[in-house]
Amino acid sequence: MQTFCSCLILLSFIYGNGNSSAMTCALTETYETSVCIENTYTDFNYQLTSGIIENSENSDFRIEIKLCETGTSSTACRCLWISNKAPACKSLRNDSTCEADKSKMRFSLLVKRIYTDIQWISFKQNYAPAVLKQVALQVTYPAKITGLRVNGEAVNGTHLADENQEVNISCFFTNGSPLVSIRILDNTGHTLSSTKHGDGPLALSLGVYQCQDVWPVIRCEAAGSEINRSVAILVRCPPQLSYMNTQVSDLRRVQEEGLNFSMKAYTSDIRKCLMTQVQSRASAREVKCDVRGHPPEFTLTVRVFNESWIREGIWTLQIMTELGASSITFQLINSTG
């Protein structure tokens, strides 16, 4: 019975158990620091001293690699030296590998930000466990913009506001390691608000907007973030038409190519286009209109191919939308007359 118990004790020592693997994650007086990139495999080595090898000729021992995760220690690798034979190693995690020879113990780990320390601990019969080496991990990872909200609503590219409605921006993020500046910018690249602290949100009030104001494109970004987010603020207003080149256009070219206007609007939905000649008793006539672009900047093209009633003169284009009518006046001249 005594021999059987002795075997159990020896096996427990060699292969380890839950109690023998419990060690503190506190830093020792002497430790190394390693800067690692998150989600990449990093190699760590422990050079075996001559004293450890010499002692192994007289007594079996093992070295365990402990991985600390936010204060909790777990065994990642275990290597055994038995009767002066070649060491046998076993990785106990699916994100690491380990091996050893008579001079070095090698450990490769897929680094995560929750990992804080790596310890090499010696276990030898009749001796207290001893920390041979400790590495404090400084895991680097990029910041991440996680969300953008306008007036509490998540946005995906655009946000429609009513005229005179207050617009409030909230940018949600997780900062990186090392910390970077999280910024809210306008479409000119001017920084409206920034921070390096916390996990957000970074908040900003833009005030209210009128139909005639410049509608901003607001960006939330961080250096290194894979995804930065932006939103175009659109105001619910009738379309605003403006000249692309000049108020005066050549009649023949208009009949062949159409007539283009810039259109500022929150939507491309145009219900009807009407043309009326100023100082003429003729009633307005419907013409075909094409709209291209993205809110709020569009190009509206009037198509008047083969329309015999189109002639020289001053005209008004009126476009009908759900919010009413918008108009612009222009002149057609016959340069071949």
Disulfide bonds with the S-S distance in Angstrom:
Cys25-Cys68 2.31
Cys77-Cys98 2.09
Cys79-Cys89 2.00
Cys171-Cys220 1.66
Cys211-Cys237 1.95
Cys273-Cys289 2.04
